[in-house]
Amino acid sequence: MNGPIDKLARCAIYTRKSTEYNLELAFNSLDAQREACEAYIKSQAHEGWRLIPGRYDDGAFSGASLDRPALQQLLADVRAGRIDIMLVYKVDRLTRSLADFAKLIELFDAHGVSFVSVTQSFNTSSSMGRFTLNVLLSFAQFERELIGERVRDKIAASKRKGIWVGGPVPLGYAAVDKKIVVVAAEAETVRTIFARYLELGSVRALAQDLDCRGIRSKPRRLSNGRTIGGGRFGVGALAHLLKNRFYIGEVVYRGEVHGGEQAPIVDRALFAAVQAKLTAQARARRCRLRGSPALLSGRLFDTRGNRMSPTHANKGGARYRYYVSQAVLQGKPPPSGLVGRVPAAEIEALVVVALRSHLSASSAGGQLPDNDRDLLERHLERVTLTPNHLELRLRQIIDPAQARDPANPQQGVPNRRPTRSGGPCAGVSTATTPRSRCRAGSTCSARGAFWKNCAGASARTSARSSSSNTSSGCCGISRNQGQKTEHRGTETTTVPRCGAQSPILKRLIL
């Protein structure tokens, strides 16, 4: 005879299917998993197990990550204390990642939730049960990686045969029944773009011409119902379109060119002429940049990460140079706080003075080059322009003898860690180089922010160091340059506006 039940256990069932295949059936894999779990709960009714209302079903979601809507709702209910027992049909339905599984078990333990797999008998409260579970998850992760390898091999084989295997369809084509077909109206637009580029000779002029003609990019509808594209062509998108060999019936995969099954819509002679002109323009631009007086070309960015390109205006026989944000050049609405245009001479002088003062004070640059361009090429990685200050990210030069000397860990870079290339990892430093006074008459205005060209700035620096590596750092990238190895670190020098208080503290680690 069964005694009274002391406490009811609230049970939740989680189900998952990796693909959309057969999800539309009246009884699919998710239903089968749930039916098996419900039967198991009924068999434990004498223990007080009760199924709570609501379903946690993830259809067409991979087990490689935890970014699944039903699983996230389940975890939220676990944290809220609404669940006592969580059931799955098999362990790999919950996750195929051993690391993710460890996090989930830790979360379940913290909230007193038991985990049950109805087809695999184990007990997570014992060490042997946890070991068994980890072995099962190891095989599940191994299986997922094998599946990934097979999919990549299948994609590579399909690409070599010129078969389209999915992804965004270029302008001029459409995907119909998993086949690429030509859209006549869009194909004519593509041919117009190629022909107009040869006539205009500039991608930027081509973008303006297409905007005037009302030609827009290809709209795409995402799986969540949102539509992207359909706007004005950007310079980068046009450059990619003009280089796309898909339009001459070819497929490029990992640097190799294969014949494609799609029909070409651009003549090969026209495509070759466009490629020759693009190559000539790129070569001319490199030569122009080397001889350009714009010292910060390619290094100056605004707060939103837009590159600031050099430009000029002529008035009264004088040339005035500026740096203008790409957001302004492309006609995008500027967000609040964005500095869209700055005078070039003042910004360049400000950066050079601050960089020389910082390197001289820290003795990090050794013998500094007299030429400003050489100085920036050697030490400056990036300059970010904000309404109140400049942020300079510097390159760090390390002797190979220091990098290889394990007996002198304090020399060179702090908190050195081995990189993939075997060299030391550059530390992260942030330094502030304020200026004590400015010359009269050397002020200029840039959208409300006053930048003043300061001469003879005092080298007072304040730094705070961090040993953590950031994604923007390039710790594992090094180049041999003569007798030295250049490691791109993430040292940042912040140059505040004139009039800021100069800190006396100097604590800089390179």
C-alpha positions in Angstrom: 0.0 0.0 0.0 1.4 3.4 -1.0 1.9 5.9 1.7 1.2 9.7 1.5 3.4 11.8 -0.8 5.5 14.2 1.3 6.2 16.7 -1.5 5.2 17.1 -5.2 8.1 17.4 -7.7 7.4 19.8 -10.5 8.7 18.3 -13.8 9.5 20.0 -17.0 10.3 18.3 -20.4 12.8 19.8 -22.9 12.8 18.6 -26.5 15.0 19.6 -29.4 15.4 18.7 -33.1 18.4 19.9 -35.1 16.8 20.4 -38.5 13.5 21.6 -40.0 13.0 18.3 -41.8 9.6 16.7 -41.0 8.7 19.4 -38.4 5.5 20.1 -40.2 4.2 16.5 -39.6 1.3 16.0 -37.2 3.6 13.8 -35.1 7.2 14.7 -35.3 10.4 14.0 -33.4 9.6 16.6 -30.7 6.3 14.9 -30.0 7.9 11.5 -29.8 10.5 12.8 -27.3 7.8 14.4 -25.2 5.6 11.3 -25.2 8.5 9.2 -23.9 9.2 11.7 -21.1 5.5 11.9 -20.1 5.3 8.2 -19.8 8.4 8.2 -17.6 6.8 10.9 -15.3 3.7 8.8 -15.0 5.8 5.8 -13.9 7.2 8.0 -11.1 3.8 9.4 -10.0 4.1 7.5 -6.7 7.2 9.6 -6.0 5.2 12.8 -6.4 6.3 13.7 -9.9 3.9 16.0 -11.7 4.2 17.5 -15.2 3.9 21.3 -15.2 1.9 23.0 -17.9 3.8 24.6 -20.9 6.2 23.2 -23.5 9.9 23.7 -24.0 10.4 22.7 -27.6 13.3 23.9 -29.8 12.7 22.9 -33.5 15.5 23.4 -36.0 18.1 24.5 -33.4 21.6 23.1 -33.1 22.9 21.6 -29.9 26.3 23.4 -30.4 25.2 26.4 -28.4 22.8 27.5 -25.7 21.2 30.2 -27.8 17.8 28.6 -28.1 14.6 30.3 -27.2 12.8 27.4 -25.4 16.0 26.5 -23.5 16.5 30.0 -22.4 12.9 30.1 -21.1 13.5 26.8 -19.3 16.6 28.2 -17.6 14.7 31.4 -16.6 12.1 29.2 -14.9 14.8 27.2 -13.2 16.3 30.4 -11.8 12.8 31.5 -10.7 12.4 28.2 -8.7 9.4 26.9 -10.8 11.0 23.6 -11.6 12.3 20.7 -9.5 13.1 18.0 -12.1 14.2 18.6 -15.7 13.7 15.7 -18.2 15.1 15.0 -21.7 14.8 12.0 -24.0 18.6 11.8 -24.4 21.5 13.9 -23.0 22.4 15.2 -26.5 19.0 16.8 -26.8 20.0 19.2 -24.1 23.5 20.0 -25.5 26.3 18.5 -27.5 29.0 20.7 -25.9 30.8 19.3 -22.8 31.6 22.8 -21.6 27.9 24.0 -21.9 26.7 20.8 -20.2 29.0 21.5 -17.2 27.5 25.1 -16.9 24.0 23.7 -17.0 24.6 21.1 -14.4 26.2 23.7 -12.2 23.1 25.9 -12.6 20.8 23.0 -11.8 22.8 22.1 -8.7 22.7 25.7 -7.5 18.9 25.8 -7.7 18.3 22.2 -6.5 17.0 20.9 -9.8 17.5 17.2 -10.7 18.4 16.3 -14.3 17.0 13.1 -15.8 17.5 11.4 -19.2 14.7 8.9 -19.6 16.7 6.6 -22.0 20.0 6.7 -20.1 20.0 5.7 -16.5 22.4 7.6 -14.3 22.4 9.6 -11.1 24.1 13.0 -11.2 24.3 13.1 -7.4 27.2 10.6 -7.4 30.7 10.8 -8.8 30.2 7.7 -11.0 27.0 9.2 -12.4 28.8 12.4 -13.2 31.6 10.5 -14.9 29.2 8.5 -17.0 27.4 11.7 -18.0 30.7 13.4 -19.0 31.6 10.3 -21.1 28.3 10.5 -22.9 28.7 14.2 -23.6 32.2 13.7 -24.8 30.9 11.3 -27.5 28.1 13.7 -28.3 30.5 16.5 -28.8 32.7 14.2 -30.9 29.7 13.3 -33.0 28.8 17.0 -33.6 32.4 17.7 -34.7 32.3 14.8 -37.1 29.0 16.1 -38.5 30.6 19.5 -39.0 33.5 18.0 -40.9 31.2 16.0 -43.1 29.2 19.1 -43.9 32.3 21.1 -44.8 33.6 18.3 -47.0 30.2 18.2 -48.8 30.3 21.9 -49.3 33.8 21.8 -50.7 32.9 19.0 -53.1 29.8 20.8 -54.2 31.8 24.0 -54.8 34.3 22.2 -56.9 31.5 21.0 -59.1 30.2 24.5 -59.3 27.0 23.8 -57.4 25.3 26.6 -55.4 25.0 25.4 -51.8 23.2 28.3 -50.3 23.9 31.7 -48.9 23.0 35.2 -50.1 22.1 35.3 -53.8 23.9 38.0 -55.8 22.1 40.7 -57.6 20.9 39.4 -61.0 20.0 35.9 -59.7 17.3 34.2 -57.7 17.1 30.8 -56.0 14.3 28.7 -57.3 13.9 25.1 -56.0 17.5 25.2 -54.8 18.7 26.2 -58.3 20.1 29.5 -59.4 18.2 31.2 -62.2 18.8 34.6 -63.9 16.4 37.5 -63.2 16.3 39.5 -66.5 15.7 42.9 -65.0 18.4 42.6 -62.3 20.8 41.1 -64.8 20.4 44.2 -67.0 21.1 46.3 -63.9 24.3 44.4 -63.3 25.5 44.9 -66.8 24.7 48.6 -66.5 26.8 48.8 -63.3 29.8 47.2 -65.0 29.5 49.4 -68.1 29.1 52.6 -66.1 32.2 51.9 -64.0 34.3 51.7 -67.1 32.8 55.1 -68.2 33.2 56.8 -64.9 36.5 55.2 -63.7 35.7 55.6 -60.0 33.7 53.4 -57.6 32.6 56.4 -55.6 31.4 58.2 -58.7 29.6 55.1 -59.7 27.8 54.9 -56.4 26.7 58.5 -56.8 25.6 57.8 -60.4 23.5 54.8 -59.3 21.9 56.8 -56.5 20.8 59.4 -59.0 19.4 56.7 -61.3 17.5 55.2 -58.5 19.3 51.8 -58.7 19.2 50.1 -55.3 20.8 47.0 -53.8 19.0 43.6 -53.8 16.5 43.3 -50.9 16.7 40.1 -48.9 14.1 38.7 -46.6 15.5 36.9 -43.5 14.1 33.8 -41.8 12.7 36.0 -39.0 10.7 38.1 -41.5 12.9 41.1 -41.4 14.0 42.6 -44.7 17.5 44.0 -45.3 19.0 45.6 -48.4 17.1 47.6 -50.9 19.1 50.8 -50.1 21.7 52.8 -51.8 24.9 51.1 -52.9 27.9 51.7 -50.7 31.5 51.9 -52.1 32.5 48.6 -50.5 29.4 46.7 -51.8 30.0 48.0 -55.3 33.7 47.0 -55.2 32.7 43.5 -54.1 30.1 43.3 -56.9 32.6 44.4 -59.5 35.0 41.7 -58.4 32.4 38.9 -58.1 33.3 36.1 -60.6 29.9 34.6 -60.1 28.7 36.9 -62.8 30.8 35.2 -65.4 29.7 31.7 -64.5 32.4 30.8 -62.0 32.5 29.9 -58.3 35.4 30.9 -55.9 36.0 28.7 -52.9 39.0 29.2 -50.6 41.0 30.9 -53.3 40.3 28.4 -56.0 38.1 29.2 -59.1 35.7 26.5 -60.4 33.2 26.6 -63.2 29.7 27.2 -61.9 26.4 25.8 -63.0 24.8 29.3 -63.1 24.4 31.1 -66.4 26.8 34.1 -66.9 25.2 37.5 -67.2 28.4 39.6 -67.8 30.6 39.3 -70.8 34.1 38.0 -70.0 35.8 40.8 -71.9 33.8 43.4 -70.0 34.6 41.7 -66.7 38.3 41.5 -67.6 38.4 45.2 -68.5 36.8 46.1 -65.1 39.3 44.0 -63.2 42.2 45.7 -65.0 40.8 49.1 -64.2 40.3 48.2 -60.5 43.8 46.9 -60.3 45.3 50.0 -61.9 43.2 52.2 -59.6 44.4 50.3 -56.5 48.0 50.6 -57.6 47.6 54.4 -58.3 45.9 54.9 -54.9 48.8 53.2 -53.1 51.2 55.4 -54.9 49.1 58.5 -54.2 48.9 57.6 -50.5 52.6 57.2 -50.2 53.1 60.7 -51.7 50.2 62.3 -50.0 50.7 64.9 -47.3 48.0 63.3 -45.3 50.0 61.7 -42.5 47.0 60.0 -40.8 45.5 58.5 -43.9 44.2 55.0 -43.1 44.8 55.5 -39.3 42.2 58.1 -38.3 38.7 56.8 -37.3 35.7 58.4 -35.6 33.9 57.1 -32.5 31.7 54.8 -34.6 34.7 53.1 -36.3 34.2 54.9 -39.6 37.4 55.7 -41.4 38.2 59.4 -41.8 39.4 60.1 -45.3 41.6 63.0 -46.4 40.1 65.6 -48.6 40.7 69.3 -49.4 39.0 72.5 -50.5 40.5 75.4 -52.5 39.6 78.9 -51.7 41.4 82.1 -52.7 44.3 80.2 -54.2 44.9 78.3 -50.9 44.3 74.6 -50.3 42.7 73.6 -47.0 43.1 70.0 -46.0 40.5 68.1 -43.9 39.7 64.6 -42.7 36.1 63.7 -43.3 34.2 60.7 -41.8 33.0 58.1 -44.3 29.6 58.4 -42.6 29.5 62.1 -43.9 30.9 61.2 -47.3 28.2 58.5 -47.8 25.4 60.9 -46.8 24.4 58.9 -43.7 22.7 60.8 -40.9 25.4 61.6 -38.3 24.7 60.3 -34.8 25.0 62.6 -31.9 28.5 63.2 -30.7 30.1 62.3 -34.0 32.9 64.6 -35.2 32.5 64.4 -39.0 35.2 66.8 -40.2 38.5 68.1 -38.7 41.3 70.3 -40.1 44.1 68.0 -41.2 47.2 70.1 -40.3 46.1 70.7 -36.7 45.2 67.1 -36.0 48.4 65.8 -37.5 50.5 68.2 -35.5 48.6 67.3 -32.3 49.2 63.6 -32.9 52.9 64.0 -33.7 53.6 66.2 -30.7 51.7 63.8 -28.3 53.4 60.7 -29.8 56.9 62.2 -29.5 56.3 63.4 -26.0 54.9 60.0 -24.9 57.7 58.0 -26.5 60.4 60.3 -25.2 59.0 60.3 -21.7 58.7 56.5 -21.6 61.9 55.8 -23.5 59.9 53.2 -25.5 60.9 54.4 -28.9 64.7 54.5 -28.6 66.1 56.8 -31.2 63.0 58.5 -32.7 62.9 59.2 -36.4 63.2 62.8 -37.4 60.7 62.4 -40.2 57.1 62.5 -38.9 55.8 60.0 -41.5 58.4 57.5 -40.5 57.6 58.0 -36.8 53.9 57.3 -37.4 54.6 54.3 -39.6 56.8 52.8 -36.9 54.8 53.5 -33.8 51.2 54.5 -34.6 48.5 51.8 -35.2 45.2 53.7 -34.9 43.8 57.1 -33.9 40.2 57.4 -32.7 38.7 60.9 -32.7 36.1 61.8 -30.1 34.5 65.2 -29.3 36.8 65.6 -26.2 40.0 63.7 -26.9 42.1 61.6 -29.2 42.9 58.0 -28.5 46.2 56.7 -29.9 46.8 53.0 -30.2 50.5 52.3 -30.5 52.7 49.6 -31.8 55.3 48.1 -29.4 58.8 47.2 -30.6 60.4 44.4 -28.7 63.9 43.0 -29.1 64.0 39.3 -30.0 66.6 38.8 -27.3 64.2 40.2 -24.7 61.4 38.1 -26.2 63.5 34.9 -25.9 65.2 35.6 -22.5 63.2 33.7 -19.9 65.5 34.9 -17.1 64.5 38.5 -17.5 60.7 38.5 -17.5 60.4 42.1 -16.4 62.0 43.5 -19.5 60.0 44.4 -22.5 56.3 43.5 -22.0 54.5 43.0 -18.7 52.5 39.9 -18.0 53.9 38.1 -21.1 52.0 35.2 -22.3 53.0 32.8 -25.1 51.4 33.5 -28.4 50.6 31.1 -31.2 53.9 32.1 -32.9 55.8 31.5 -29.7 56.6 35.2 -29.1 55.6 37.3 -26.1 52.2 38.9 -25.9 52.1 42.7 -25.7 50.5 44.2 -22.6 47.7 46.6 -22.7 48.5 50.1 -21.5 46.5 53.4 -21.5 48.4 56.6 -21.2 47.2 60.2 -20.9 49.4 62.9 -22.4 47.9 66.3 -21.5 49.3 69.6 -22.8 50.4 72.4 -20.5 49.8 75.4 -22.7 48.9 76.3 -26.3 50.2 78.9 -28.7 47.9 81.8 -29.3 46.0 81.8 -32.5 46.3 78.1 -33.2 42.8 77.1 -32.4 40.3 75.4 -34.8 36.8 74.3 -34.4 35.4 70.9 -35.4 31.7 70.6 -34.7 31.8 72.2 -31.3 35.0 70.5 -30.1 38.1 72.8 -30.0 41.3 71.2 -31.0 44.4 73.3 -30.3 47.8 72.8 -31.8 50.1 72.6 -28.8 53.9 73.1 -29.2 56.4 72.0 -26.6 54.0 69.9 -24.6 55.2 68.7 -21.3 55.7 64.9 -21.2 53.5 64.0 -18.2 51.9 60.7 -18.5 49.4 58.7 -16.5 48.8 55.1 -17.4 46.9 52.2 -16.2 47.9 48.7 -17.3 45.8 45.6 -17.8 47.0 42.1 -18.4 43.9 40.9 -20.1 43.9 40.3 -23.9 41.2 42.0 -25.9 39.8 41.0 -29.3 41.2 44.1 -30.8 44.8 43.2 -29.8 47.0 41.3 -32.2 49.0 39.4 -29.7 49.8 36.5 -31.9 50.8 38.5 -35.0 54.5 39.4 -35.4 56.7 40.5 -38.2 60.5 40.3 -38.6 61.8 43.8 -39.4 65.6 43.7 -39.5 66.9 42.8 -36.1 63.6 43.5 -34.3 60.2 41.9 -34.0 57.2 44.1 -34.1 54.3 43.0 -31.9 51.1 44.9 -32.4 49.9 45.6 -28.9 46.9 47.6 -27.7 48.7 50.5 -25.9 46.4 53.5 -26.1 47.4 57.1 -25.5 44.6 59.5 -24.8 45.1 63.1 -25.6 42.5 65.3 -23.8 41.6 68.8 -24.7 43.8 71.8 -23.8 43.3 73.1 -20.4 43.0 69.7 -18.8 44.8 69.1 -15.5 48.2 67.4 -16.0 48.7 64.5 -13.6 52.0 64.2 -11.9 51.8 60.4 -11.6 53.8 58.4 -14.1 53.2 54.7 -14.1 53.7 53.4 -17.6 54.5 49.8 -18.4 55.5 48.9 -22.0 
